[in-house]
Structures are given as C-alpha cells and as structure tokens.
Amino acid sequence: MLLLPLPKKPKTCVFRLVPNSQSYVSKANNASEIYDLEGAYWEFEIEIANVPEKDALTLDAFMASLRGQVGTFLMFDYRREQLDKSFSAFVAGANQDGNTLLIDGLPVSQTLAVAGERFQLGDGSAAELKMLTKDLVSDAFGRANIVFESPMRVIPFDNTPLYFKQPKGVFRLADNKQGIASARYKNGIVISWRIKGREAF
C-alpha cells in the first residue's frame, strides 16, 4: 500500500482521534446519558502551500486513481513523525484484545515513548494507528504492557510488528471532491491546497 505522495511537507497538519460516543438529553429534565461505542477513528486535514503546479500533479493523479473514497492509502501525522524512535517491537502472545498489549523485542529497562505519542500496529492494509495513553516503559527482558487508544479492531497474531518511527494508518479521502481543482493558484504556483482524509476500516 502506498503512502500519500505529497510534493513537500505540509504547511499545516491536523490529526485528530474522534471517539464514537453518543449522547441523549432528556427533554423532560435535561438529564444526559452518554453511550461509549466502538469505532473511534482518525481524521486529518493538511494544507500544502507554495508548490509549483507541475510538482503537485503527481499527487492529483494519485488522488484521481483512488476514485474518491474507494481507494485507500497510508498516512502519518507530520507533527508526530517520531524520527528518533528507531526501535520496533512485537506482539507477545496470541488472543490479546482491547486497548492493552503485552509486547517484546524492546530495548531493555527504558522509558521508550511517552503518553500522547503514536505507534503503528501491523503492516500494509492491516496497519492501525494508535495513541499511547501511558508511558511505554520496558523491563529488563525488553517486554512491556503498552496501553493505547483506540482499542484494536482485529485481534493481532503473535509476533505482529509494532512501529514507533513515523507510524502510519490506513486512510481514505474524506469525500469525493478532493483534488487540485479546489486549490488556490497564483502565477502557476499552488498557494494553498487543503486535503482531508478519514481512517479506513
């Protein structure tokens, strides 16, 4: 699966984890009931600025090849690339579910990542992007319990890899009207082009 081929690093990048909670407010007394449902998803909005039109055409062609919301691609948060995190890890044991995992293969006895940082579970079309909700601290054997949101959608196999450097997720375009036609131009330069996407699952 291909990464969204941006011509340059975005001017702005907003990545947001959207919970799937629903609320009901009683008309009788304004009491509220909140339902915590499965299905949280990531969404992003990026802005590409000051790019020659000829350099942006490859991205436009790729987006056209997606056929709107049909196709999927890999995407990462350009504000949280975590390029200093060259380590990886593996799921330690089968039949793990929810929002915690026992993992191994880590550098030993270290705080390797802090709450709010990201990791990628799995590869290719099965990749899931997750956010740590507790610091990741390895023990003397290179093992750790990793705690994150959103919960896993598929129970991973033993030895499924986790990546912490430039972690990615699988996305699709937010709607069928994305493309260079919506960009602002001046003298053959794409001044501003906003692209929106949503996690695909």
Buried (B, 14 or more C-beta within 10 A) or exposed (E): EEEBEBBEEBBEBBBEBEEEEEEEEEEEEEEEEEEEEEEBBBBBBBBBBEBEBEEBEEBBEBBEEBEBBEBBBBBBBBEBBBEEBEBBBBBBEEEBEEEBBEBBBBEEEBEBBEEEBBBBBBEEEBBBBBBBEBBBBBEEEBBBEBBBEBBBBEEBEEEBBBBBBBBBBBBBBBEEEBBBEEBEEEEEBBEBBBBBBBBBB
